[in-house]
Amino acid sequence: MARLRRALEAEALAAGEPELDEVIERDIDAKVGARREEKSRVRDYVGIIDKLTSRIESLERTRRELLKPGAEGDDDADKEPIGKIVVEVVSARAAPDHDGTAG
């Protein structure tokens, strides 16, 4: 979800304008050519957002399938789901006094 939110924010900020994509620094003489070259491109935010929403949808579908009773690979598929767990608390008895003295 965070990636999707960031992609939507970046798309809004870019507003269809090219963004800086790559900077190339060269160690050459200025007479020969440019020492620094910047390349920009328009990012495909629609494709990025579609890919992220498809992934979220796939994960949600898998989650629903795993939460279903009797899901594939569930060895207890024929059993009813546990509705209540009962815990019995047993207090320990005092240890017997073997030598007859307290303490």
Biopython code that builds the backbone (N, CA, C, O; Angstrom):
import numpy as np
from Bio.PDB.StructureBuilder import StructureBuilder

atoms = [
    (1, "MET", "N", (0.811, -1.184, 0.000)),
    (1, "MET", "CA", (0.000, 0.000, 0.000)),
    (1, "MET", "C", (0.867, 1.265, 0.000)),
    (1, "MET", "O", (0.522, 2.271, -0.620)),
    (2, "ALA", "N", (1.984, 1.191, 0.700)),
    (2, "ALA", "CA", (2.861, 2.363, 0.763)),
    (2, "ALA", "C", (3.445, 2.676, -0.612)),
    (2, "ALA", "O", (3.556, 3.842, -0.990)),
    (3, "ARG", "N", (3.815, 1.646, -1.352)),
    (3, "ARG", "CA", (4.355, 1.874, -2.701)),
    (3, "ARG", "C", (3.314, 2.508, -3.605)),
    (3, "ARG", "O", (3.622, 3.408, -4.387)),
    (4, "LEU", "N", (2.085, 2.038, -3.495)),
    (4, "LEU", "CA", (1.007, 2.594, -4.306)),
    (4, "LEU", "C", (0.785, 4.061, -3.954)),
    (4, "LEU", "O", (0.635, 4.900, -4.842)),
    (5, "ARG", "N", (0.765, 4.366, -2.674)),
    (5, "ARG", "CA", (0.595, 5.756, -2.238)),
    (5, "ARG", "C", (1.717, 6.642, -2.780)),
    (5, "ARG", "O", (1.469, 7.746, -3.264)),
    (6, "ARG", "N", (2.965, 6.142, -2.692)),
    (6, "ARG", "CA", (4.109, 6.923, -3.208)),
    (6, "ARG", "C", (4.014, 7.122, -4.716)),
    (6, "ARG", "O", (4.340, 8.196, -5.222)),
    (7, "ALA", "N", (3.569, 6.095, -5.436)),
    (7, "ALA", "CA", (3.436, 6.202, -6.889)),
    (7, "ALA", "C", (2.366, 7.223, -7.254)),
    (7, "ALA", "O", (2.551, 8.011, -8.181)),
    (8, "LEU", "N", (1.250, 7.215, -6.534)),
    (8, "LEU", "CA", (0.191, 8.198, -6.793)),
    (8, "LEU", "C", (0.659, 9.618, -6.503)),
    (8, "LEU", "O", (0.344, 10.542, -7.252)),
    (9, "GLU", "N", (1.413, 9.796, -5.415)),
    (9, "GLU", "CA", (1.955, 11.115, -5.075)),
    (9, "GLU", "C", (2.957, 11.577, -6.130)),
    (9, "GLU", "O", (2.939, 12.740, -6.534)),
    (10, "ALA", "N", (3.827, 10.679, -6.577)),
    (10, "ALA", "CA", (4.828, 11.033, -7.590)),
    (10, "ALA", "C", (4.158, 11.391, -8.911)),
    (10, "ALA", "O", (4.590, 12.313, -9.603)),
    (11, "GLU", "N", (3.096, 10.655, -9.257)),
    (11, "GLU", "CA", (2.364, 10.962, -10.489)),
    (11, "GLU", "C", (1.760, 12.359, -10.414)),
    (11, "GLU", "O", (1.803, 13.107, -11.391)),
    (12, "ALA", "N", (1.200, 12.715, -9.269)),
    (12, "ALA", "CA", (0.598, 14.036, -9.100)),
    (12, "ALA", "C", (1.659, 15.134, -9.182)),
    (12, "ALA", "O", (1.421, 16.187, -9.775)),
    (13, "LEU", "N", (2.824, 14.891, -8.591)),
    (13, "LEU", "CA", (3.899, 15.886, -8.632)),
    (13, "LEU", "C", (4.474, 16.052, -10.036)),
    (13, "LEU", "O", (4.801, 17.167, -10.443)),
    (14, "ALA", "N", (4.598, 14.966, -10.770)),
    (14, "ALA", "CA", (5.200, 15.014, -12.103)),
    (14, "ALA", "C", (4.288, 15.715, -13.103)),
    (14, "ALA", "O", (4.773, 16.406, -13.998)),
    (15, "ALA", "N", (2.999, 15.551, -12.967)),
    (15, "ALA", "CA", (2.006, 16.201, -13.837)),
    (15, "ALA", "C", (2.318, 15.995, -15.322)),
    (15, "ALA", "O", (2.098, 16.892, -16.137)),
    (16, "GLY", "N", (2.824, 14.826, -15.665)),
    (16, "GLY", "CA", (3.076, 14.510, -17.073)),
    (16, "GLY", "C", (4.357, 15.092, -17.650)),
    (16, "GLY", "O", (4.642, 14.907, -18.833)),
    (17, "GLU", "N", (5.122, 15.783, -16.839)),
    (17, "GLU", "CA", (6.376, 16.388, -17.302)),
    (17, "GLU", "C", (7.512, 15.368, -17.209)),
    (17, "GLU", "O", (7.489, 14.483, -16.354)),
    (18, "PRO", "N", (8.502, 15.494, -18.088)),
    (18, "PRO", "CA", (9.667, 14.594, -18.002)),
    (18, "PRO", "C", (10.421, 14.793, -16.692)),
    (18, "PRO", "O", (10.526, 15.909, -16.181)),
    (19, "GLU", "N", (10.941, 13.697, -16.163)),
    (19, "GLU", "CA", (11.714, 13.734, -14.920)),
    (19, "GLU", "C", (13.156, 13.345, -15.205)),
    (19, "GLU", "O", (13.433, 12.591, -16.138)),
    (20, "LEU", "N", (14.065, 13.859, -14.403)),
    (20, "LEU", "CA", (15.471, 13.502, -14.538)),
    (20, "LEU", "C", (15.622, 12.011, -14.308)),
    (20, "LEU", "O", (15.229, 11.490, -13.264)),
    (21, "ASP", "N", (16.190, 11.331, -15.282)),
    (21, "ASP", "CA", (16.320, 9.879, -15.208)),
    (21, "ASP", "C", (17.766, 9.449, -15.010)),
    (21, "ASP", "O", (18.037, 8.480, -14.300)),
    (22, "GLU", "N", (18.688, 10.161, -15.632)),
    (22, "GLU", "CA", (20.088, 9.727, -15.611)),
    (22, "GLU", "C", (21.005, 10.930, -15.791)),
    (22, "GLU", "O", (20.710, 11.840, -16.566)),
    (23, "VAL", "N", (22.118, 10.925, -15.067)),
    (23, "VAL", "CA", (23.146, 11.952, -15.217)),
    (23, "VAL", "C", (24.437, 11.234, -15.565)),
    (23, "VAL", "O", (24.855, 10.313, -14.863)),
    (24, "ILE", "N", (25.066, 11.661, -16.650)),
    (24, "ILE", "CA", (26.319, 11.046, -17.091)),
    (24, "ILE", "C", (27.425, 12.087, -16.943)),
    (24, "ILE", "O", (27.364, 13.165, -17.534)),
    (25, "GLU", "N", (28.433, 11.746, -16.146)),
    (25, "GLU", "CA", (29.603, 12.614, -15.949)),
    (25, "GLU", "C", (30.762, 12.022, -16.746)),
    (25, "GLU", "O", (31.059, 10.832, -16.639)),
    (26, "ARG", "N", (31.410, 12.866, -17.547)),
    (26, "ARG", "CA", (32.546, 12.407, -18.345)),
    (26, "ARG", "C", (33.802, 13.170, -17.936)),
    (26, "ARG", "O", (33.758, 14.350, -17.588)),
    (27, "ASP", "N", (34.902, 12.466, -17.988)),
    (27, "ASP", "CA", (36.180, 13.084, -17.688)),
    (27, "ASP", "C", (36.872, 13.390, -19.017)),
    (27, "ASP", "O", (37.846, 12.741, -19.397)),
    (28, "ILE", "N", (36.338, 14.400, -19.712)),
    (28, "ILE", "CA", (36.902, 14.774, -21.017)),
    (28, "ILE", "C", (37.111, 16.286, -21.072)),
    (28, "ILE", "O", (36.621, 17.029, -20.222)),
    (29, "ASP", "N", (37.843, 16.717, -22.083)),
    (29, "ASP", "CA", (38.102, 18.136, -22.304)),
    (29, "ASP", "C", (36.807, 18.810, -22.773)),
    (29, "ASP", "O", (36.083, 18.247, -23.595)),
    (30, "ALA", "N", (36.524, 19.959, -22.281)),
    (30, "ALA", "CA", (35.297, 20.681, -22.627)),
    (30, "ALA", "C", (35.225, 20.986, -24.115)),
    (30, "ALA", "O", (34.126, 21.156, -24.644)),
    (31, "LYS", "N", (36.383, 21.062, -24.826)),
    (31, "LYS", "CA", (36.389, 21.335, -26.267)),
    (31, "LYS", "C", (35.878, 20.139, -27.055)),
    (31, "LYS", "O", (35.344, 20.307, -28.151)),
    (32, "VAL", "N", (36.031, 18.941, -26.520)),
    (32, "VAL", "CA", (35.632, 17.722, -27.218)),
    (32, "VAL", "C", (34.121, 17.503, -27.112)),
    (32, "VAL", "O", (33.483, 17.098, -28.084)),
    (33, "GLY", "N", (33.564, 17.765, -25.965)),
    (33, "GLY", "CA", (32.129, 17.550, -25.775)),
    (33, "GLY", "C", (31.709, 17.946, -24.371)),
    (33, "GLY", "O", (32.492, 18.461, -23.573)),
    (34, "ALA", "N", (30.472, 17.689, -24.113)),
    (34, "ALA", "CA", (29.915, 18.041, -22.801)),
    (34, "ALA", "C", (30.450, 17.090, -21.738)),
    (34, "ALA", "O", (30.567, 15.885, -21.961)),
    (35, "ARG", "N", (30.768, 17.653, -20.587)),
    (35, "ARG", "CA", (31.255, 16.835, -19.479)),
    (35, "ARG", "C", (30.098, 16.213, -18.712)),
    (35, "ARG", "O", (30.233, 15.143, -18.118)),
    (36, "ARG", "N", (28.972, 16.889, -18.733)),
    (36, "ARG", "CA", (27.809, 16.414, -17.982)),
    (36, "ARG", "C", (26.606, 16.344, -18.930)),
    (36, "ARG", "O", (26.298, 17.289, -19.657)),
    (37, "GLU", "N", (25.957, 15.210, -18.891)),
    (37, "GLU", "CA", (24.769, 15.021, -19.729)),
    (37, "GLU", "C", (23.622, 14.537, -18.843)),
    (37, "GLU", "O", (23.782, 13.597, -18.065)),
    (38, "GLU", "N", (22.488, 15.177, -18.968)),
    (38, "GLU", "CA", (21.310, 14.790, -18.196)),
    (38, "GLU", "C", (20.245, 14.253, -19.149)),
    (38, "GLU", "O", (19.941, 14.866, -20.173)),
    (39, "LYS", "N", (19.696, 13.116, -18.800)),
    (39, "LYS", "CA", (18.639, 12.517, -19.600)),
    (39, "LYS", "C", (17.352, 12.502, -18.780)),
    (39, "LYS", "O", (17.351, 12.118, -17.611)),
    (40, "SER", "N", (16.276, 12.920, -19.400)),
    (40, "SER", "CA", (14.976, 12.938, -18.734)),
    (40, "SER", "C", (14.001, 12.070, -19.515)),
    (40, "SER", "O", (14.184, 11.828, -20.708)),
    (41, "ARG", "N", (12.971, 11.609, -18.833)),
    (41, "ARG", "CA", (11.927, 10.845, -19.510)),
    (41, "ARG", "C", (10.626, 10.975, -18.726)),
    (41, "ARG", "O", (10.623, 11.286, -17.535)),
    (42, "VAL", "N", (9.534, 10.731, -19.419)),
    (42, "VAL", "CA", (8.224, 10.729, -18.785)),
    (42, "VAL", "C", (7.997, 9.316, -18.268)),
    (42, "VAL", "O", (8.033, 8.357, -19.039)),
    (43, "ARG", "N", (7.767, 9.187, -16.990)),
    (43, "ARG", "CA", (7.554, 7.865, -16.384)),
    (43, "ARG", "C", (6.141, 7.372, -16.676)),
    (43, "ARG", "O", (5.198, 8.156, -16.782)),
    (44, "ASP", "N", (6.020, 6.068, -16.801)),
    (44, "ASP", "CA", (4.731, 5.424, -17.060)),
    (44, "ASP", "C", (4.048, 5.127, -15.724)),
    (44, "ASP", "O", (4.012, 3.981, -15.276)),
    (45, "TYR", "N", (3.510, 6.172, -15.098)),
    (45, "TYR", "CA", (2.868, 5.981, -13.796)),
    (45, "TYR", "C", (1.605, 5.133, -13.897)),
    (45, "TYR", "O", (1.272, 4.408, -12.960)),
    (46, "VAL", "N", (0.903, 5.214, -15.017)),
    (46, "VAL", "CA", (-0.296, 4.385, -15.190)),
    (46, "VAL", "C", (0.089, 2.906, -15.129)),
    (46, "VAL", "O", (-0.585, 2.118, -14.466)),
    (47, "GLY", "N", (1.158, 2.530, -15.811)),
    (47, "GLY", "CA", (1.629, 1.141, -15.786)),
    (47, "GLY", "C", (2.096, 0.720, -14.406)),
    (47, "GLY", "O", (1.808, -0.390, -13.957)),
    (48, "ILE", "N", (2.819, 1.608, -13.731)),
    (48, "ILE", "CA", (3.318, 1.313, -12.381)),
    (48, "ILE", "C", (2.146, 1.114, -11.421)),
    (48, "ILE", "O", (2.137, 0.160, -10.643)),
    (49, "ILE", "N", (1.163, 2.008, -11.474)),
    (49, "ILE", "CA", (0.004, 1.926, -10.581)),
    (49, "ILE", "C", (-0.822, 0.681, -10.885)),
    (49, "ILE", "O", (-1.291, 0.013, -9.964)),
    (50, "ASP", "N", (-1.006, 0.358, -12.177)),
    (50, "ASP", "CA", (-1.731, -0.867, -12.543)),
    (50, "ASP", "C", (-1.033, -2.113, -11.997)),
    (50, "ASP", "O", (-1.681, -3.022, -11.479)),
    (51, "LYS", "N", (0.278, -2.142, -12.118)),
    (51, "LYS", "CA", (1.049, -3.288, -11.621)),
    (51, "LYS", "C", (0.905, -3.433, -10.104)),
    (51, "LYS", "O", (0.725, -4.540, -9.598)),
    (52, "LEU", "N", (0.983, -2.321, -9.387)),
    (52, "LEU", "CA", (0.869, -2.355, -7.927)),
    (52, "LEU", "C", (-0.539, -2.757, -7.478)),
    (52, "LEU", "O", (-0.683, -3.540, -6.540)),
    (53, "THR", "N", (-1.575, -2.234, -8.133)),
    (53, "THR", "CA", (-2.939, -2.601, -7.743)),
    (53, "THR", "C", (-3.226, -4.062, -8.076)),
    (53, "THR", "O", (-3.958, -4.727, -7.343)),
    (54, "SER", "N", (-2.664, -4.568, -9.163)),
    (54, "SER", "CA", (-2.824, -5.989, -9.491)),
    (54, "SER", "C", (-2.168, -6.865, -8.437)),
    (54, "SER", "O", (-2.712, -7.905, -8.065)),
    (55, "ARG", "N", (-1.024, -6.458, -7.961)),
    (55, "ARG", "CA", (-0.320, -7.223, -6.924)),
    (55, "ARG", "C", (-1.113, -7.219, -5.619)),
    (55, "ARG", "O", (-1.225, -8.251, -4.956)),
    (56, "ILE", "N", (-1.659, -6.069, -5.252)),
    (56, "ILE", "CA", (-2.476, -5.982, -4.039)),
    (56, "ILE", "C", (-3.706, -6.878, -4.173)),
    (56, "ILE", "O", (-4.067, -7.591, -3.237)),
    (57, "GLU", "N", (-4.344, -6.835, -5.342)),
    (57, "GLU", "CA", (-5.518, -7.679, -5.578)),
    (57, "GLU", "C", (-5.166, -9.159, -5.454)),
    (57, "GLU", "O", (-5.917, -9.927, -4.852)),
    (58, "SER", "N", (-4.039, -9.557, -6.015)),
    (58, "SER", "CA", (-3.598, -10.950, -5.939)),
    (58, "SER", "C", (-3.335, -11.373, -4.494)),
    (58, "SER", "O", (-3.727, -12.466, -4.084)),
    (59, "LEU", "N", (-2.680, -10.521, -3.735)),
    (59, "LEU", "CA", (-2.403, -10.829, -2.330)),
    (59, "LEU", "C", (-3.691, -10.924, -1.514)),
    (59, "LEU", "O", (-3.813, -11.793, -0.651)),
    (60, "GLU", "N", (-4.641, -10.045, -1.776)),
    (60, "GLU", "CA", (-5.919, -10.088, -1.059)),
    (60, "GLU", "C", (-6.693, -11.354, -1.404)),
    (60, "GLU", "O", (-7.308, -11.963, -0.528)),
    (61, "ARG", "N", (-6.669, -11.752, -2.668)),
    (61, "ARG", "CA", (-7.352, -12.980, -3.096)),
    (61, "ARG", "C", (-6.727, -14.195, -2.394)),
    (61, "ARG", "O", (-7.445, -15.071, -1.912)),
    (62, "THR", "N", (-5.403, -14.243, -2.338)),
    (62, "THR", "CA", (-4.701, -15.343, -1.662)),
    (62, "THR", "C", (-5.047, -15.358, -0.179)),
    (62, "THR", "O", (-5.264, -16.423, 0.398)),
    (63, "ARG", "N", (-5.099, -14.179, 0.440)),
    (63, "ARG", "CA", (-5.437, -14.091, 1.848)),
    (63, "ARG", "C", (-6.841, -14.619, 2.121)),
    (63, "ARG", "O", (-7.054, -15.352, 3.087)),
    (64, "ARG", "N", (-7.798, -14.247, 1.271)),
    (64, "ARG", "CA", (-9.171, -14.749, 1.441)),
    (64, "ARG", "C", (-9.226, -16.264, 1.301)),
    (64, "ARG", "O", (-9.930, -16.936, 2.055)),
    (65, "GLU", "N", (-8.487, -16.797, 0.342)),
    (65, "GLU", "CA", (-8.473, -18.244, 0.134)),
    (65, "GLU", "C", (-7.867, -18.975, 1.334)),
    (65, "GLU", "O", (-8.346, -20.041, 1.720)),
    (66, "LEU", "N", (-6.832, -18.412, 1.913)),
    (66, "LEU", "CA", (-6.187, -19.042, 3.060)),
    (66, "LEU", "C", (-7.055, -18.983, 4.317)),
    (66, "LEU", "O", (-6.952, -19.852, 5.183)),
    (67, "LEU", "N", (-7.900, -17.974, 4.419)),
    (67, "LEU", "CA", (-8.759, -17.837, 5.593)),
    (67, "LEU", "C", (-10.029, -18.676, 5.505)),
    (67, "LEU", "O", (-10.721, -18.858, 6.506)),
    (68, "LYS", "N", (-10.341, -19.188, 4.318)),
    (68, "LYS", "CA", (-11.530, -20.026, 4.168)),
    (68, "LYS", "C", (-11.337, -21.338, 4.914)),
    (68, "LYS", "O", (-10.251, -21.916, 4.870)),
    (69, "PRO", "N", (-12.398, -21.828, 5.615)),
    (69, "PRO", "CA", (-12.292, -23.159, 6.209)),
    (69, "PRO", "C", (-12.173, -24.188, 5.093)),
    (69, "PRO", "O", (-12.852, -24.087, 4.070)),
    (70, "GLY", "N", (-11.317, -25.167, 5.293)),
    (70, "GLY", "CA", (-11.137, -26.207, 4.282)),
    (70, "GLY", "C", (-10.303, -25.756, 3.101)),
    (70, "GLY", "O", (-10.453, -26.283, 1.999)),
    (71, "ALA", "N", (-9.422, -24.782, 3.315)),
    (71, "ALA", "CA", (-8.561, -24.309, 2.236)),
    (71, "ALA", "C", (-7.619, -25.418, 1.795)),
    (71, "ALA", "O", (-7.355, -26.356, 2.546)),
    (72, "GLU", "N", (-7.123, -25.306, 0.588)),
    (72, "GLU", "CA", (-6.214, -26.317, 0.037)),
    (72, "GLU", "C", (-5.008, -26.498, 0.950)),
    (72, "GLU", "O", (-4.407, -25.527, 1.409)),
    (73, "GLY", "N", (-4.666, -27.756, 1.206)),
    (73, "GLY", "CA", (-3.531, -28.045, 2.072)),
    (73, "GLY", "C", (-3.904, -28.075, 3.544)),
    (73, "GLY", "O", (-3.040, -28.265, 4.400)),
    (74, "ASP", "N", (-5.189, -27.888, 3.849)),
    (74, "ASP", "CA", (-5.662, -27.904, 5.237)),
    (74, "ASP", "C", (-6.022, -29.329, 5.610)),
    (74, "ASP", "O", (-7.015, -29.861, 5.112)),
    (75, "ASP", "N", (-5.239, -29.961, 6.475)),
    (75, "ASP", "CA", (-5.488, -31.353, 6.880)),
    (75, "ASP", "C", (-6.747, -31.480, 7.731)),
    (75, "ASP", "O", (-7.330, -32.562, 7.813)),
    (76, "ASP", "N", (-7.168, -30.401, 8.355)),
    (76, "ASP", "CA", (-8.341, -30.432, 9.219)),
    (76, "ASP", "C", (-9.582, -29.911, 8.490)),
    (76, "ASP", "O", (-10.483, -29.359, 9.121)),
    (77, "ALA", "N", (-9.632, -30.082, 7.166)),
    (77, "ALA", "CA", (-10.712, -29.521, 6.365)),
    (77, "ALA", "C", (-12.069, -30.075, 6.746)),
    (77, "ALA", "O", (-13.069, -29.366, 6.630)),
    (78, "ASP", "N", (-12.140, -31.335, 7.204)),
    (78, "ASP", "CA", (-13.423, -31.941, 7.532)),
    (78, "ASP", "C", (-13.873, -31.615, 8.956)),
    (78, "ASP", "O", (-14.993, -31.953, 9.335)),
    (79, "LYS", "N", (-13.034, -30.975, 9.735)),
    (79, "LYS", "CA", (-13.376, -30.653, 11.116)),
    (79, "LYS", "C", (-13.999, -29.264, 11.192)),
    (79, "LYS", "O", (-13.748, -28.396, 10.356)),
    (80, "GLU", "N", (-14.810, -29.089, 12.211)),
    (80, "GLU", "CA", (-15.412, -27.782, 12.464)),
    (80, "GLU", "C", (-14.341, -26.841, 13.006)),
    (80, "GLU", "O", (-13.410, -27.288, 13.676)),
    (81, "PRO", "N", (-14.461, -25.552, 12.727)),
    (81, "PRO", "CA", (-13.508, -24.610, 13.309)),
    (81, "PRO", "C", (-13.683, -24.547, 14.823)),
    (81, "PRO", "O", (-14.776, -24.766, 15.345)),
    (82, "ILE", "N", (-12.605, -24.248, 15.508)),
    (82, "ILE", "CA", (-12.645, -24.158, 16.962)),
    (82, "ILE", "C", (-13.431, -22.914, 17.339)),
    (82, "ILE", "O", (-13.126, -21.809, 16.889)),
    (83, "GLY", "N", (-14.438, -23.107, 18.163)),
    (83, "GLY", "CA", (-15.260, -21.976, 18.575)),
    (83, "GLY", "C", (-14.888, -21.462, 19.943)),
    (83, "GLY", "O", (-15.080, -20.285, 20.247)),
    (84, "LYS", "N", (-14.357, -22.339, 20.769)),
    (84, "LYS", "CA", (-14.056, -21.935, 22.140)),
    (84, "LYS", "C", (-12.879, -22.763, 22.643)),
    (84, "LYS", "O", (-12.804, -23.967, 22.398)),
    (85, "ILE", "N", (-11.994, -22.129, 23.326)),
    (85, "ILE", "CA", (-10.864, -22.822, 23.940)),
    (85, "ILE", "C", (-11.027, -22.692, 25.446)),
    (85, "ILE", "O", (-11.208, -21.590, 25.964)),
    (86, "VAL", "N", (-10.962, -23.811, 26.141)),
    (86, "VAL", "CA", (-11.110, -23.819, 27.591)),
    (86, "VAL", "C", (-9.750, -24.086, 28.199)),
    (86, "VAL", "O", (-9.067, -25.038, 27.821)),
    (87, "VAL", "N", (-9.357, -23.244, 29.142)),
    (87, "VAL", "CA", (-8.089, -23.402, 29.844)),
    (87, "VAL", "C", (-8.408, -23.667, 31.295)),
    (87, "VAL", "O", (-9.114, -22.888, 31.936)),
    (88, "GLU", "N", (-7.887, -24.773, 31.819)),
    (88, "GLU", "CA", (-8.113, -25.120, 33.221)),
    (88, "GLU", "C", (-6.848, -24.786, 34.003)),
    (88, "GLU", "O", (-5.759, -25.256, 33.672)),
    (89, "VAL", "N", (-7.000, -23.976, 35.039)),
    (89, "VAL", "CA", (-5.866, -23.587, 35.867)),
    (89, "VAL", "C", (-5.870, -24.485, 37.098)),
    (89, "VAL", "O", (-6.850, -24.527, 37.841)),
    (90, "VAL", "N", (-4.786, -25.191, 37.303)),
    (90, "VAL", "CA", (-4.651, -26.106, 38.435)),
    (90, "VAL", "C", (-3.594, -25.534, 39.357)),
    (90, "VAL", "O", (-2.477, -25.239, 38.929)),
    (91, "SER", "N", (-3.952, -25.374, 40.640)),
    (91, "SER", "CA", (-2.966, -24.842, 41.578)),
    (91, "SER", "C", (-2.090, -25.975, 42.086)),
    (91, "SER", "O", (-2.545, -27.107, 42.247)),
    (92, "ALA", "N", (-0.844, -25.658, 42.333)),
    (92, "ALA", "CA", (0.103, -26.659, 42.822)),
    (92, "ALA", "C", (-0.143, -26.910, 44.299)),
    (92, "ALA", "O", (-0.431, -25.983, 45.056)),
    (93, "ARG", "N", (-0.030, -28.146, 44.697)),
    (93, "ARG", "CA", (-0.160, -28.488, 46.118)),
    (93, "ARG", "C", (1.171, -28.225, 46.816)),
    (93, "ARG", "O", (2.238, -28.245, 46.201)),
    (94, "ALA", "N", (1.072, -27.979, 48.114)),
    (94, "ALA", "CA", (2.294, -27.750, 48.881)),
    (94, "ALA", "C", (3.102, -29.043, 48.921)),
    (94, "ALA", "O", (2.535, -30.128, 49.049)),
    (95, "ALA", "N", (4.378, -28.934, 48.815)),
    (95, "ALA", "CA", (5.246, -30.114, 48.849)),
    (95, "ALA", "C", (5.193, -30.736, 50.238)),
    (95, "ALA", "O", (5.184, -30.014, 51.236)),
    (96, "PRO", "N", (5.158, -32.062, 50.318)),
    (96, "PRO", "CA", (5.105, -32.712, 51.642)),
    (96, "PRO", "C", (6.360, -32.406, 52.454)),
    (96, "PRO", "O", (7.470, -32.331, 51.928)),
    (97, "ASP", "N", (6.143, -32.236, 53.735)),
    (97, "ASP", "CA", (7.231, -31.949, 54.653)),
    (97, "ASP", "C", (7.828, -33.280, 55.101)),
    (97, "ASP", "O", (7.239, -33.954, 55.946)),
    (98, "HIS", "N", (8.965, -33.673, 54.569)),
    (98, "HIS", "CA", (9.546, -34.989, 54.812)),
    (98, "HIS", "C", (10.187, -35.132, 56.193)),
    (98, "HIS", "O", (10.151, -36.214, 56.778)),
    (99, "ASP", "N", (10.759, -34.078, 56.710)),
    (99, "ASP", "CA", (11.456, -34.231, 57.983)),
    (99, "ASP", "C", (10.648, -33.728, 59.182)),
    (99, "ASP", "O", (11.106, -33.772, 60.323)),
    (100, "GLY", "N", (9.426, -33.246, 58.890)),
    (100, "GLY", "CA", (8.547, -32.841, 59.985)),
    (100, "GLY", "C", (8.814, -31.440, 60.504)),
    (100, "GLY", "O", (8.157, -31.005, 61.450)),
    (101, "THR", "N", (9.768, -30.714, 59.905)),
    (101, "THR", "CA", (10.026, -29.357, 60.352)),
    (101, "THR", "C", (9.525, -28.384, 59.316)),
    (101, "THR", "O", (9.595, -28.662, 58.119)),
    (102, "ALA", "N", (9.038, -27.287, 59.736)),
    (102, "ALA", "CA", (8.557, -26.262, 58.815)),
    (102, "ALA", "C", (9.702, -25.302, 58.518)),
    (102, "ALA", "O", (10.547, -25.020, 59.368)),
    (103, "GLY", "N", (9.699, -24.816, 57.297)),
    (103, "GLY", "CA", (10.642, -23.754, 57.031)),
    (103, "GLY", "C", (11.647, -24.076, 56.096)),
    (103, "GLY", "O", (12.502, -23.243, 55.797)),
]
sb = StructureBuilder()
sb.init_structure("model")
sb.init_model(0)
sb.init_chain("A")
sb.init_seg("    ")
for serial, (resi, resn, name, xyz) in enumerate(atoms, 1):
    if name == "N":
        sb.init_residue(resn, " ", resi, " ")
    sb.init_atom(name, np.array(xyz, "f"), 0.0, 1.0, " ", f" {name:<3s}", serial, name[0])
structure = sb.get_structure()
